[in-house]
Amino acid sequence: MTDATPTAAVLLIGDEILSGRTKDKNLGYIADFLTAQGIDLKEARVVADEQADIVAAVNALRARYT
């Protein structure tokens, strides 16, 4: 039997987030929105401003969540 609840992940991108210079304000808003839509947020990931890291993260997350 397949779980009918859609799943999602949020990918936050930015060296400034990882360094602490910028505090993320988007994750909470996105999580609230997804929950209100009936989507189960399973993971949030932060990656640096490196193309290879971004591509790897997007591919990993899209393979794991609906």
FENBEL-V579336 format. One record per residue. N is the residue number from 1. RES is the residue in one small letter. SS is DSSP state (~ for helix, > for strand, _ for the rest). Layout:
((N,RES,SS) (N,RES,SS))
//
This chain:
((1,m,_) (2,t,_) (3,d,_) (4,a,_) (5,t,_) (6,p,_) (7,t,>) (8,a,>) (9,a,>) (10,v,>) (11,l,>) (12,l,>) (13,i,>) (14,g,_) (15,d,~) (16,e,~) (17,i,~) (18,l,~) (19,s,~) (20,g,_) (21,r,_) (22,t,_) (23,k,_) (24,d,_) (25,k,_) (26,n,~) (27,l,~) (28,g,~) (29,y,~) (30,i,~) (31,a,~) (32,d,~) (33,f,~) (34,l,~) (35,t,~) (36,a,~) (37,q,_) (38,g,_) (39,i,_) (40,d,>) (41,l,>) (42,k,>) (43,e,>) (44,a,>) (45,r,>) (46,v,>) (47,v,>) (48,a,_) (49,d,_) (50,e,_) (51,q,~) (52,a,~) (53,d,~) (54,i,~) (55,v,~) (56,a,~) (57,a,~) (58,v,~) (59,n,~) (60,a,~) (61,l,~) (62,r,~) (63,a,~) (64,r,~) (65,y,_) (66,t,_))
//
